[in-house]
Amino acid sequence: MPPTITEHEFKERCLTTPQDDEKDEMDLHVYRITRYSDGTVKLRNSNIELMDQDILYHLALGSESHDLQEMFGDVKFVCMGGTPKRMENFAHFIMDEIGYKLPAGTQLQDISAYSYRYSMYKVGPVLCVSHGMGTPSVSILMHEMIKLMFHAKCIDPIFIRIGTCGGIGVEGGTVIITEDALDGQLRNSHEFTILGETIHRPAKLDKKLARELKSLASADDPYDTIIGKTLCTNDFYEGQGRLDGAFCEFSETDKMNYLEKLRNNGVVNIEMESTIFAALTHHAGIKAAVVCVALLNRLNGDQVNAPKEVMHEWQQRPQILVSRYIRKVLAQHGQLKSLFGQQGSIKSPRRFKLVQQESQAHE
């Protein structure tokens, strides 16, 4: 592995790496300890380098069964969303948007198909991955995706979550870029229980990236794109103040008072993944953003009643915004044309088979 970035190299890199003027000393310290001198990802876990093979069970990949650097070393953007189908659709969409061409006779494949848990599609420098629903599912994927970035020697990858949410005072179809991710007690952190101890890690997203995304909203878009605070809850019903769950021990007045409290605190949407996504990307020193579309205004009700075709069009809106950002970055580096790549490389057939068996055994 390259040496850890030195003080001089760190200062030099800060001049060439996009940095947020709102970053504090802690952010810069995190970046410094999570990068090698060449900008590749460094894990905050020395155990991994001592292992004979690191099996990413839930992705059906292994550090010795697959040539992860050959497969993923060019990845610059990791885009995540809840469902496998949504991310498959996004993979096809971004392929057209960036002009990526598959070799003749090939098609997009689910790289993690043998895991039966998450789906993953690679479109040149863009990795499209499903993360499931809720913080536990996202946590598992995030650990393995960050380790994948390490094994693949990716340089300064950018993680973006593309999702759906409930709006607070905003209408269905509004695109919302998260400024701060808050937990159920309105803290800008995520709570972990590790070895019986409670630990809070900052749920910080890159605010400069959020502003860059917002700047790419077009005046011609037939919908609003806003930046605001996001509430991340542990469940869909009681935790979000819904009246239509199997249990409800509060009144509609209680619910409305709570939603108004959220709005008064700058919260514009509710979902179930942002704090863990923000906390783990920040802890790994990875630039990240969350872009969602509101499926309804929770001040007007709890049920999502929009027609299917309307919902489908709404869910494309965050994808369009993210694709504009990816196109912009690639264009700046002259990488929008002639993007060719491989879907995967097997370094050891024997170990490849073992990884498949290990992943299937952990269902």
C-alpha positions as CSV (number, residue, x, y, z in Angstrom):
1,M,0.0,0.0,0.0
2,P,1.2,3.6,-0.6
3,P,2.2,5.5,2.6
4,T,-0.4,7.5,4.5
5,I,-0.6,11.0,3.2
6,T,2.0,13.3,4.8
7,E,1.3,16.8,6.2
8,H,2.9,18.4,3.1
9,E,1.1,16.1,0.7
10,F,-2.2,16.7,2.5
11,K,-1.8,20.5,2.2
12,E,-1.0,20.1,-1.5
13,R,-3.9,17.8,-2.1
14,C,-6.3,20.2,-0.4
15,L,-5.3,22.7,-3.1
16,T,-6.3,20.3,-5.9
17,T,-9.1,18.2,-4.3
18,P,-12.5,19.9,-4.2
19,Q,-12.9,21.1,-0.6
20,D,-15.9,22.7,1.2
21,D,-15.1,26.0,2.7
22,E,-17.3,25.0,5.6
23,K,-15.2,22.0,6.5
24,D,-13.7,22.2,10.0
25,E,-10.5,20.8,11.4
26,M,-12.2,17.5,12.2
27,D,-13.3,17.0,8.6
28,L,-9.7,17.6,7.4
29,H,-8.3,15.3,10.0
30,V,-10.7,12.5,8.9
31,Y,-9.7,13.0,5.2
32,R,-6.0,12.8,6.1
33,I,-6.3,9.5,8.0
34,T,-8.6,7.9,5.4
35,R,-6.3,8.5,2.3
36,Y,-3.0,7.2,1.1
37,S,-0.6,9.5,-0.5
38,D,-2.0,8.7,-4.0
39,G,-5.5,9.6,-2.9
40,T,-6.7,6.0,-2.7
41,V,-9.1,5.0,0.2
42,K,-7.5,3.9,3.4
43,L,-9.6,1.9,5.9
44,R,-9.8,2.8,9.6
45,N,-9.3,-0.9,10.3
46,S,-5.8,-2.4,10.3
47,N,-7.2,-6.0,10.5
48,I,-8.2,-6.0,6.9
49,E,-4.7,-5.9,5.5
50,L,-3.7,-8.9,7.7
51,M,-6.5,-11.2,6.2
52,D,-5.7,-13.8,3.6
53,Q,-8.9,-12.9,1.9
54,D,-11.6,-10.4,2.6
55,I,-14.9,-11.8,1.5
56,L,-17.6,-9.2,0.9
57,Y,-20.4,-11.7,1.7
58,H,-23.4,-9.5,0.8
59,L,-21.9,-8.5,-2.6
60,A,-20.6,-11.9,-3.6
61,L,-17.1,-10.5,-4.1
62,G,-13.7,-11.4,-2.6
63,S,-10.4,-9.7,-2.5
64,E,-8.5,-12.8,-3.7
65,S,-11.2,-14.4,-5.8
66,H,-11.8,-11.3,-7.9
67,D,-9.4,-8.8,-9.3
68,L,-11.2,-5.9,-7.6
69,Q,-8.8,-3.3,-8.8
70,E,-9.3,-4.4,-12.4
71,M,-13.1,-4.5,-12.0
72,F,-13.7,-1.3,-10.0
73,G,-10.5,0.7,-10.0
74,D,-11.9,3.3,-12.3
75,V,-15.0,4.0,-10.2
76,K,-15.6,7.6,-9.4
77,F,-19.3,7.7,-8.5
78,V,-21.2,5.2,-6.3
79,C,-24.9,5.8,-6.7
80,M,-27.2,4.0,-4.2
81,G,-31.0,3.5,-4.0
82,G,-33.5,1.4,-2.2
83,T,-34.6,-1.2,-4.7
84,P,-32.8,-3.4,-7.2
85,K,-35.1,-2.5,-10.0
86,R,-34.6,1.3,-9.5
87,M,-30.9,0.9,-9.6
88,E,-31.0,-1.3,-12.7
89,N,-33.1,1.4,-14.4
90,F,-30.7,4.1,-13.2
91,A,-27.8,2.0,-14.7
92,H,-29.4,2.0,-18.1
93,F,-30.3,5.7,-17.8
94,I,-26.8,6.8,-16.8
95,M,-25.3,4.6,-19.6
96,D,-27.2,6.7,-22.1
97,E,-26.4,10.0,-20.3
98,I,-22.7,9.6,-20.2
99,G,-22.4,7.9,-23.6
100,Y,-21.0,4.6,-22.2
101,K,-20.9,1.8,-24.7
102,L,-20.8,-1.9,-23.8
103,P,-18.6,-4.2,-25.9
104,A,-20.5,-5.8,-28.8
105,G,-22.5,-8.8,-27.7
106,T,-22.6,-7.9,-24.0
107,Q,-25.2,-6.4,-21.7
108,L,-25.4,-5.0,-18.2
109,Q,-25.2,-7.7,-15.5
110,D,-25.9,-7.7,-11.8
111,I,-22.4,-8.2,-10.4
112,S,-23.8,-9.2,-7.0
113,A,-26.5,-11.6,-8.3
114,Y,-25.0,-14.5,-6.3
115,S,-25.6,-12.6,-3.0
116,Y,-29.4,-12.6,-3.4
117,R,-29.4,-9.4,-1.3
118,Y,-28.2,-6.4,-3.1
119,S,-27.9,-5.6,-6.8
120,M,-24.9,-3.9,-8.4
121,Y,-24.4,-2.6,-11.9
122,K,-21.2,-1.0,-13.3
123,V,-21.4,1.6,-16.0
124,G,-17.9,2.8,-16.6
125,P,-16.9,5.1,-13.7
126,V,-20.4,4.8,-12.2
127,L,-21.4,2.0,-9.8
128,C,-25.2,1.6,-9.3
129,V,-26.1,-0.3,-6.1
130,S,-29.3,-1.1,-4.2
131,H,-29.1,-0.7,-0.5
132,G,-32.5,-2.0,0.7
133,M,-34.7,-0.2,3.2
134,G,-33.7,1.3,6.6
135,T,-30.4,1.9,8.4
136,P,-29.4,-1.7,9.2
137,S,-29.6,-2.7,5.5
138,V,-27.7,0.5,4.5
139,S,-25.1,-0.1,7.2
140,I,-24.2,-3.6,5.9
141,L,-23.9,-2.4,2.3
142,M,-21.9,0.7,3.3
143,H,-19.2,-1.3,5.2
144,E,-18.7,-3.5,2.2
145,M,-18.8,-0.7,-0.4
146,I,-16.2,1.3,1.5
147,K,-14.0,-1.9,1.7
148,L,-14.6,-2.4,-2.0
149,M,-13.3,1.1,-2.6
150,F,-10.2,0.2,-0.6
151,H,-9.5,-3.1,-2.3
152,A,-10.1,-1.5,-5.8
153,K,-7.8,1.4,-5.0
154,C,-10.4,4.0,-6.0
155,I,-9.3,7.6,-5.8
156,D,-11.6,10.0,-4.0
157,P,-14.9,8.3,-4.9
158,I,-18.1,10.2,-4.5
159,F,-21.2,8.5,-2.9
160,I,-24.7,9.7,-3.7
161,R,-27.9,8.2,-2.3
162,I,-30.9,8.5,-4.7
163,G,-34.2,7.9,-3.0
164,T,-37.8,8.7,-2.1
165,C,-39.2,10.4,0.9
166,G,-42.2,12.1,2.5
167,G,-42.2,15.9,2.3
168,I,-42.9,18.3,5.1
169,G,-44.6,21.3,3.7
170,V,-43.5,20.5,0.1
171,E,-45.6,18.9,-2.6
172,G,-45.2,15.5,-4.2
173,G,-42.6,15.5,-7.0
174,T,-40.3,18.1,-5.3
175,V,-36.6,17.1,-5.4
176,I,-34.9,17.5,-2.0
177,I,-31.1,17.7,-1.5
178,T,-30.2,16.9,2.1
179,E,-28.3,19.7,3.9
180,D,-28.2,18.0,7.3
181,A,-29.3,14.5,8.3
182,L,-31.1,14.4,11.7
183,D,-32.1,11.4,13.8
184,G,-35.4,11.0,15.6
185,Q,-34.3,13.4,18.4
186,L,-33.2,16.0,15.8
187,R,-29.5,15.4,16.4
188,N,-27.1,15.7,13.5
189,S,-25.6,12.3,14.2
190,H,-26.2,8.5,14.1
191,E,-26.3,6.4,17.2
192,F,-24.3,3.2,17.2
193,T,-24.2,0.5,19.9
194,I,-20.7,-1.1,19.7
195,L,-19.6,-3.7,22.3
196,G,-22.5,-2.6,24.5
197,E,-21.4,1.1,24.4
198,T,-23.4,3.9,22.8
199,I,-21.4,5.9,20.3
200,H,-22.5,8.9,18.3
201,R,-20.8,9.7,14.9
202,P,-21.5,13.0,13.1
203,A,-24.0,12.5,10.2
204,K,-22.3,15.1,8.0
205,L,-22.7,15.4,4.3
206,D,-20.7,17.5,1.9
207,K,-22.4,20.9,1.7
208,K,-20.4,22.1,-1.3
209,L,-21.6,19.0,-3.2
210,A,-25.2,19.7,-2.1
211,R,-24.8,23.3,-3.5
212,E,-23.3,22.0,-6.7
213,L,-26.2,19.6,-7.2
214,K,-28.7,22.4,-6.5
215,S,-27.0,24.6,-9.1
216,L,-27.7,22.0,-11.7
217,A,-31.5,22.3,-11.3
218,S,-32.9,23.9,-14.4
219,A,-35.4,26.8,-14.6
220,D,-37.1,24.6,-17.2
221,D,-37.7,21.7,-14.8
222,P,-41.5,21.5,-14.1
223,Y,-40.8,21.0,-10.4
224,D,-38.9,22.5,-7.5
225,T,-35.5,21.4,-6.3
226,I,-34.6,22.5,-2.8
227,I,-32.0,22.0,-0.1
228,G,-33.1,21.3,3.5
229,K,-32.8,19.2,6.6
230,T,-33.8,15.5,6.5
231,L,-35.3,13.5,9.3
232,C,-34.1,9.9,9.4
233,T,-36.4,7.5,11.4
234,N,-36.1,3.9,12.4
235,D,-39.4,2.8,10.9
236,F,-42.1,3.8,8.4
237,Y,-45.1,4.1,10.6
238,E,-45.0,5.2,14.3
239,G,-41.5,6.7,13.9
240,Q,-42.8,9.0,11.2
241,G,-46.0,9.9,13.0
242,R,-48.3,8.0,10.7
243,L,-51.9,7.3,11.8
244,D,-52.3,4.3,9.5
245,G,-49.9,1.7,11.1
246,A,-50.9,-1.5,13.0
247,F,-50.4,0.6,16.2
248,C,-51.1,4.2,16.9
249,E,-51.2,5.6,20.4
250,F,-51.2,9.3,19.5
251,S,-53.9,11.6,18.1
252,E,-54.0,13.4,14.8
253,T,-53.4,16.6,16.8
254,D,-50.3,15.1,18.3
255,K,-49.1,14.1,14.8
256,M,-49.7,17.6,13.3
257,N,-48.0,19.3,16.2
258,Y,-44.9,17.1,15.7
259,L,-44.8,17.7,12.0
260,E,-45.1,21.4,12.6
261,K,-42.2,21.2,15.1
262,L,-40.1,19.5,12.4
263,R,-40.9,22.2,9.8
264,N,-40.1,24.9,12.3
265,N,-36.7,23.2,12.8
266,G,-36.0,23.3,9.0
267,V,-36.9,19.7,8.3
268,V,-38.3,19.4,4.8
269,N,-38.5,15.6,4.4
270,I,-38.5,12.3,6.2
271,E,-36.9,9.0,5.2
272,M,-35.0,6.1,6.8
273,E,-31.5,6.0,5.5
274,S,-29.7,9.4,5.6
275,T,-28.1,9.4,9.0
276,I,-26.3,6.0,8.6
277,F,-25.3,7.0,5.1
278,A,-23.9,10.3,6.2
279,A,-22.2,9.0,9.3
280,L,-20.4,6.2,7.6
281,T,-19.3,8.2,4.5
282,H,-18.0,11.0,6.8
283,H,-16.2,8.5,9.0
284,A,-14.6,7.1,5.9
285,G,-13.7,10.6,4.5
286,I,-15.9,10.1,1.5
287,K,-17.6,13.0,-0.2
288,A,-21.4,12.3,-0.2
289,A,-24.9,13.6,-0.9
290,V,-28.5,12.5,-0.5
291,V,-31.0,13.4,-3.2
292,C,-34.6,12.3,-2.8
293,V,-38.0,13.0,-4.3
294,A,-41.0,13.6,-2.1
295,L,-43.9,11.3,-2.9
296,L,-46.4,13.3,-0.8
297,N,-46.8,16.2,1.5
298,R,-47.1,14.7,5.0
299,L,-49.0,17.7,6.2
300,N,-51.8,16.6,4.0
301,G,-51.9,12.9,4.8
302,D,-50.1,9.6,5.3
303,Q,-51.1,7.6,2.2
304,V,-49.2,7.8,-1.1
305,N,-52.0,8.1,-3.6
306,A,-50.3,9.4,-6.8
307,P,-50.9,7.2,-9.9
308,K,-48.2,4.7,-10.8
309,E,-47.1,6.5,-14.0
310,V,-46.8,9.8,-12.0
311,M,-44.8,8.0,-9.3
312,H,-42.5,6.6,-12.0
313,E,-41.8,10.0,-13.5
314,W,-41.2,11.6,-10.0
315,Q,-38.6,8.9,-9.2
316,Q,-36.7,9.8,-12.3
317,R,-36.2,13.4,-11.2
318,P,-33.4,12.8,-8.6
319,Q,-31.7,10.6,-11.2
320,I,-31.8,13.4,-13.8
321,L,-30.2,15.8,-11.3
322,V,-27.5,13.3,-10.3
323,S,-26.8,12.5,-14.0
324,R,-26.3,16.2,-14.7
325,Y,-23.6,16.3,-12.0
326,I,-21.9,13.2,-13.2
327,R,-21.9,14.5,-16.8
328,K,-20.5,17.8,-15.6
329,V,-17.6,16.2,-13.7
330,L,-16.8,13.7,-16.5
331,A,-16.9,16.5,-19.1
332,Q,-14.4,18.5,-17.1
333,H,-12.0,15.6,-17.3
334,G,-12.8,14.9,-21.0
335,Q,-14.3,11.5,-20.2
336,L,-17.8,11.6,-21.8
337,K,-16.8,9.8,-25.0
338,S,-15.6,6.3,-25.8
339,L,-16.2,4.9,-22.3
340,F,-15.5,1.2,-22.5
341,G,-15.2,-1.3,-19.7
342,Q,-15.4,-4.9,-18.5
343,Q,-18.1,-6.3,-16.3
344,G,-15.7,-8.2,-14.2
345,S,-12.4,-10.2,-14.0
346,I,-11.9,-13.5,-12.2
347,K,-8.4,-13.8,-10.7
348,S,-8.9,-17.2,-9.1
349,P,-11.7,-19.5,-10.3
350,R,-11.3,-21.7,-7.2
351,R,-11.6,-18.8,-4.8
352,F,-14.4,-17.3,-6.9
353,K,-16.5,-20.5,-6.4
354,L,-15.7,-20.4,-2.6
355,V,-17.0,-16.8,-2.4
356,Q,-20.2,-17.8,-4.1
357,Q,-20.7,-20.6,-1.6
358,E,-19.9,-18.4,1.3
359,S,-22.4,-15.8,0.2
360,Q,-25.1,-18.3,-0.3
361,A,-24.4,-19.9,3.1
362,H,-25.1,-16.5,4.8
363,E,-28.7,-16.1,3.6
